[in-house]
Amino acid sequence: MPFYHKLGKIPPKRHTQFRKEDGSLYYEQLFGTIGFDGMSTNSYHEHRPTMVKEIRKQYSVAPKIAKANNIQSYRFRGFQVPPENDYLESRKVVLTNSDCNIILSAPKKSTKDYFYKNTDADEVIFIHKGTGKLRTHLGNLDFKYGDYLVIPRGIIYKLDFDDENNRLFIVESYSPVYTPKRYRNWFGQLLEHSPFCERDLRRPEELETYNELGDFLIKVKKQGEIIEMVYASHPFDVVGYDGYNFPYAFSIHDFEPITGRIHQPPPVHQTFETNAFVICSFVPRLYDYHPNSIPAPYNHSNIDSDEVLYYVDGDFMSRNDIDAGHISLHPAGIPHGPHPGATERSIGETVTEELAVMVDTFKPLQVTEEAMKIADEDYYKSWLE
């Protein structure tokens, strides 16, 4: 997100001497993306952030593909993914392409024995169930139901959960995640017609600083593998930082819907974008108010994008037999639209309480073996009358 944030102690000028009380230097680190052209942060550490003591095992977490060339519409019952104690082991890739991974996760335990760093992808973690704290080397964020946690690549983090009842919908993006450019001016400020503003974006407020040496395990994700690296200093040893590259949170409940006299197209729900896909938020809103309006969406063809809709809560008016945690996949190349009866039911309705997250990708998604374990193989027939 392109706005400036400062936390902790920093010197008045970057790349200059910044000394501790004993006269020794803090260690500066430029934490940046896209070479030296993207957003970056300058952080200051108690110890060198480069001290690797040991590299342990390396193992694949790449998804196993069940259907590489898919044109079938699917429904996946997301809550059928069984809970697991370990956070990383609980992450199940259900849909994937060369730009992103779409993941379901039901972790029961907080990450206690290791830190995690995704070097390949930005992560957008939607909190469907659970409360707790995202702890990172650039500060902490509390989270709850409905929060998006946007974690740029390279952030070292842990997730602390308040209890064992947690459900996460995660998107890994191999290109940076931004707010929609049409809602920003050329300075990067969100404009008046944006469905949210900077006040709605929660920045880290709590900086944990540990001045410790020892053995600290970081599980690093790189090119579909986890590599276990032991560092000699605590990863959370930052005394201060400033810049534009840091984690933040945004609640879907703070998204202000854009409505009109007739049905509005999906881009009005857009919340995040990359150069390869978009993420949208469907929230409670007033229906269309033309006297002859049809609130249900019209049939439309996915000519060049796959549409994934994750159902969070409420009654989704365009679908029959949809529950919380379900995912619909409507692939590129074929049309889709309201289920039989949905159009007629919508006429005369004035409001919807639906809550859902949508991911539209510009490249086809492959269906994984994990997805097929929770798939409704007959969903594609659900438009038959």
C-alpha positions in Angstrom: 0.0 0.0 0.0 1.7 3.3 -1.1 1.7 5.4 2.0 4.4 6.2 4.5 4.7 4.6 8.0 7.2 5.0 10.8 7.5 2.9 13.9 10.2 2.8 16.7 13.5 4.6 16.7 15.2 5.7 13.5 18.1 8.2 12.7 17.3 11.6 11.1 19.0 10.6 7.9 19.0 7.2 6.2 22.3 5.3 5.5 24.1 7.3 8.3 25.5 6.3 11.6 22.9 5.2 14.1 24.5 4.2 17.4 23.3 2.3 20.5 23.9 3.6 24.0 27.1 1.7 24.2 28.4 3.4 21.1 28.1 0.4 18.7 26.1 0.6 15.5 22.6 -0.6 14.8 22.5 -2.6 11.6 20.5 -1.0 8.8 18.6 -3.1 6.2 16.8 -2.0 3.1 13.7 -4.2 2.7 12.5 -3.5 -0.8 10.8 -5.0 -3.9 11.1 -4.9 -7.6 14.9 -4.3 -7.4 15.3 -0.7 -6.1 12.2 0.5 -8.0 9.4 -0.8 -5.8 8.1 0.0 -2.3 10.8 -0.3 0.4 11.4 0.1 4.1 14.6 0.9 6.0 14.8 -1.1 9.2 17.4 -0.9 12.0 18.4 -4.1 13.8 20.2 -5.0 17.1 22.2 -7.7 15.2 23.2 -8.4 11.7 20.1 -9.8 9.9 22.4 -12.0 7.8 23.8 -14.5 10.3 22.8 -18.0 9.2 24.1 -20.8 11.4 22.7 -23.9 9.7 20.5 -25.0 6.8 18.5 -28.0 7.6 16.0 -30.0 5.6 14.4 -28.9 2.4 11.1 -30.3 1.2 8.4 -29.7 -1.4 5.0 -28.1 -0.7 4.1 -27.7 -4.3 0.5 -28.5 -5.1 -0.3 -31.8 -6.8 -2.5 -31.2 -9.9 -5.6 -33.3 -10.5 -6.9 -31.3 -13.5 -4.4 -29.2 -15.4 -6.8 -28.1 -18.2 -10.2 -27.5 -16.6 -13.4 -26.2 -18.1 -15.8 -27.7 -15.6 -17.6 -25.5 -13.0 -17.0 -26.8 -9.5 -18.2 -26.2 -6.0 -15.8 -27.0 -3.2 -16.9 -27.5 0.4 -14.2 -25.6 2.2 -15.1 -26.4 5.7 -14.5 -30.1 4.9 -10.8 -29.3 5.0 -9.8 -31.0 8.3 -8.2 -28.8 11.0 -4.5 -29.4 11.7 -2.3 -28.3 14.6 0.6 -26.8 12.5 -0.1 -23.6 10.6 2.1 -24.5 7.5 0.8 -28.1 7.4 -2.8 -26.8 7.5 -2.4 -24.8 4.3 -4.0 -26.7 1.4 -3.6 -25.3 -2.1 -6.9 -26.0 -3.9 -6.4 -23.9 -7.1 -3.2 -22.7 -8.7 -1.6 -21.2 -11.7 1.8 -19.5 -12.5 0.6 -16.3 -10.9 -1.1 -17.4 -7.7 -2.1 -20.1 -5.2 -5.5 -20.2 -3.6 -5.3 -21.9 -0.2 -7.7 -23.1 2.5 -6.3 -23.4 6.0 -7.7 -24.5 9.4 -4.9 -24.2 11.9 -5.5 -25.1 15.5 -2.2 -24.0 17.1 -0.2 -20.8 17.0 3.2 -20.9 15.4 5.5 -21.4 18.4 8.6 -23.3 17.3 9.5 -21.4 14.2 9.1 -18.2 12.2 7.8 -18.2 8.6 8.9 -16.2 5.5 7.4 -16.5 2.0 10.2 -15.2 -0.4 8.1 -15.9 -3.5 4.8 -14.3 -2.9 2.8 -11.6 -1.2 0.1 -13.2 1.0 -3.5 -12.0 1.5 -5.0 -13.9 4.4 -8.7 -13.5 4.9 -9.9 -14.4 8.4 -13.2 -16.3 8.1 -13.0 -17.7 11.7 -10.7 -16.9 14.5 -9.1 -14.0 16.4 -5.5 -13.4 17.4 -2.4 -11.5 16.5 -0.2 -11.4 13.4 3.4 -10.9 14.7 6.0 -9.7 12.3 9.5 -8.3 12.3 8.0 -5.0 11.3 5.3 -4.9 14.1 2.1 -6.6 15.1 -1.5 -6.5 14.0 -4.6 -7.9 15.9 -7.0 -9.7 13.7 -10.6 -10.9 13.8 -13.5 -12.2 11.6 -13.6 -10.4 8.3 -10.0 -9.1 8.3 -7.7 -9.2 5.3 -4.1 -9.4 6.4 -1.8 -8.2 3.6 1.7 -9.6 4.1 4.3 -8.5 1.5 6.9 -11.1 0.4 9.9 -11.5 2.7 8.1 -10.5 5.9 9.1 -12.8 8.7 5.9 -13.6 10.7 4.1 -15.8 13.2 0.3 -16.2 13.7 -1.0 -16.3 17.3 -4.5 -17.7 17.6 -6.8 -17.2 20.6 -8.3 -20.6 20.3 -8.4 -23.6 18.0 -11.4 -22.7 15.8 -9.8 -21.0 12.9 -10.6 -20.9 9.2 -8.5 -18.9 6.7 -8.8 -18.2 3.0 -5.4 -17.4 1.6 -4.2 -16.0 -1.7 -0.5 -16.1 -2.6 0.5 -13.7 -5.3 3.8 -13.9 -7.3 3.3 -10.2 -8.2 2.9 -7.4 -5.7 -0.6 -6.8 -4.2 -1.9 -3.2 -4.4 -5.1 -1.3 -3.9 -6.9 -0.6 -7.3 -5.1 2.1 -9.3 -8.4 3.6 -10.5 -9.1 4.6 -6.8 -5.7 6.3 -6.4 -4.5 9.7 -7.6 -1.0 10.0 -9.1 0.4 10.7 -5.6 -1.0 7.3 -4.4 -3.8 8.8 -2.2 -7.1 7.0 -2.3 -9.7 9.2 -4.0 -13.2 10.3 -2.8 -15.0 7.6 -4.9 -12.9 4.8 -3.5 -15.0 2.3 -1.4 -12.4 2.6 1.4 -9.7 5.1 2.5 -6.4 5.2 4.4 -8.3 5.5 7.7 -9.7 2.0 7.2 -6.2 0.4 6.7 -4.6 -0.7 10.0 -0.8 -0.4 10.2 1.4 -2.1 12.7 1.3 -0.3 16.0 3.3 -2.7 18.3 6.9 -3.4 17.6 8.5 -6.4 19.4 12.2 -6.0 19.8 14.4 -8.8 21.1 18.1 -8.5 21.7 18.9 -12.2 21.7 21.4 -14.6 20.2 20.8 -18.3 19.9 19.2 -20.7 17.4 16.1 -19.3 15.7 14.4 -21.5 13.1 12.9 -19.7 10.1 11.0 -21.8 7.6 11.5 -20.1 4.3 9.3 -20.8 1.3 11.1 -20.6 -2.1 10.0 -22.0 -5.4 7.4 -24.4 -4.0 9.7 -25.7 -1.2 10.2 -25.1 2.5 13.8 -24.6 3.5 14.6 -24.7 7.2 17.2 -22.1 8.1 18.7 -21.5 11.6 19.7 -17.9 12.3 22.0 -16.7 15.1 19.9 -13.8 16.2 16.2 -13.3 17.0 14.3 -12.2 13.8 12.3 -9.7 15.7 15.3 -7.4 16.7 14.1 -4.3 14.8 14.3 -1.1 16.9 12.6 1.0 14.3 11.8 1.4 10.6 10.2 3.7 8.1 9.0 3.4 4.6 6.2 2.0 2.4 6.7 -1.8 2.6 5.0 -3.3 5.6 2.1 -5.6 6.5 -1.4 -4.1 7.1 -4.9 -5.1 7.8 -8.3 -4.2 6.3 -11.7 -5.4 7.4 -14.2 -6.5 4.8 -16.8 -4.8 7.0 -15.2 -1.4 6.3 -15.7 -1.8 2.5 -18.4 0.7 1.4 -20.4 -0.8 -1.5 -21.0 1.1 -4.7 -24.6 0.7 -5.9 -26.8 2.0 -8.7 -30.2 2.0 -10.3 -29.4 -1.1 -12.3 -27.1 -4.0 -11.6 -23.4 -3.0 -11.1 -20.6 -5.1 -12.6 -18.1 -7.0 -10.4 -15.3 -4.4 -10.7 -17.2 -2.1 -8.3 -16.4 -4.7 -5.6 -12.7 -4.7 -6.3 -10.5 -4.4 -3.2 -7.0 -5.4 -4.3 -5.2 -5.9 -7.6 -2.1 -7.4 -9.1 -1.0 -7.5 -12.7 -2.4 -11.1 -12.9 -5.7 -11.2 -10.9 -8.0 -9.1 -8.7 -9.6 -9.6 -5.3 -13.2 -8.3 -4.7 -15.4 -8.0 -1.6 -19.1 -8.6 -1.8 -20.7 -7.0 1.3 -24.2 -6.2 2.6 -25.7 -3.5 0.4 -28.9 -2.0 -1.0 -30.1 -3.6 -4.2 -30.6 -1.7 -7.5 -33.4 0.8 -7.4 -34.6 1.2 -11.0 -38.4 0.3 -10.9 -37.8 -2.6 -13.3 -34.4 -3.7 -12.0 -33.3 -7.3 -11.7 -31.0 -7.5 -8.6 -29.6 -10.9 -9.6 -26.5 -10.7 -11.9 -27.1 -11.3 -15.6 -25.6 -14.3 -17.3 -22.0 -13.6 -18.4 -19.3 -15.4 -20.2 -15.9 -15.8 -18.6 -14.0 -15.4 -21.9 -10.5 -14.7 -20.5 -10.6 -15.1 -16.7 -11.4 -17.8 -14.1 -13.8 -16.7 -11.4 -13.5 -18.0 -7.8 -16.0 -17.0 -5.2 -15.5 -17.8 -1.5 -18.8 -17.6 0.4 -18.3 -16.2 3.9 -21.8 -15.4 5.3 -25.4 -14.5 4.5 -27.7 -15.5 1.7 -26.0 -15.3 -1.7 -28.9 -14.4 -3.9 -27.5 -15.8 -7.2 -26.8 -19.3 -6.0 -28.9 -22.3 -4.7 -27.6 -24.5 -1.9 -24.6 -22.5 -0.9 -23.2 -22.5 2.6 -20.4 -20.6 4.4 -17.0 -21.9 3.4 -18.1 -23.1 0.0 -16.1 -22.1 -3.1 -17.4 -21.9 -6.6 -15.1 -22.1 -9.6 -16.5 -20.8 -12.9 -13.7 -21.2 -15.5 -12.8 -19.2 -18.5 -14.4 -20.1 -21.8 -18.0 -20.8 -20.7 -20.9 -18.7 -19.5 -22.3 -18.8 -16.0 -25.1 -16.9 -14.2 -27.9 -17.2 -11.6 -29.2 -20.6 -10.7 -32.7 -21.5 -11.7 -35.2 -19.4 -9.7 -32.6 -16.9 -8.5 -33.5 -14.2 -11.0 -37.2 -14.4 -10.2 -36.5 -14.5 -6.4 -34.4 -11.3 -6.6 -37.1 -9.1 -8.2 -38.6 -6.8 -5.6 -35.9 -7.4 -3.0 -34.3 -4.2 -1.7 -31.2 -5.4 0.3 -28.7 -8.3 0.6 -26.7 -9.4 3.6 -24.3 -11.5 1.5 -20.6 -11.6 2.4 -18.1 -13.2 0.0 -14.5 -12.8 -1.4 -13.9 -13.2 -5.1 -10.7 -13.9 -7.0 -10.7 -13.4 -10.8 -7.5 -14.6 -12.5 -6.4 -13.8 -16.0 -4.8 -17.2 -16.5 -6.6 -20.5 -16.1 -6.5 -22.2 -12.7 -5.5 -25.8 -12.2 -7.5 -27.9 -9.8 -5.4 -29.7 -7.2 -5.8 -33.1 -5.5 -6.7 -31.3 -2.3 -9.6 -29.6 -4.1 -10.9 -32.8 -5.5 -11.2 -34.2 -1.9 -13.9 -31.6 -1.2 -15.4 -31.2 -4.7 -19.0 -31.4 -5.8 -18.5 -33.1 -9.1 -22.2 -32.5 -10.2 -22.2 -28.7 -9.6 -21.8 -28.0 -13.3 -25.3 -29.5 -13.8 -26.9 -27.2 -11.3 -28.3 -24.8 -14.0 -30.4 -27.6 -15.5 -34.2 -27.0 -15.1 
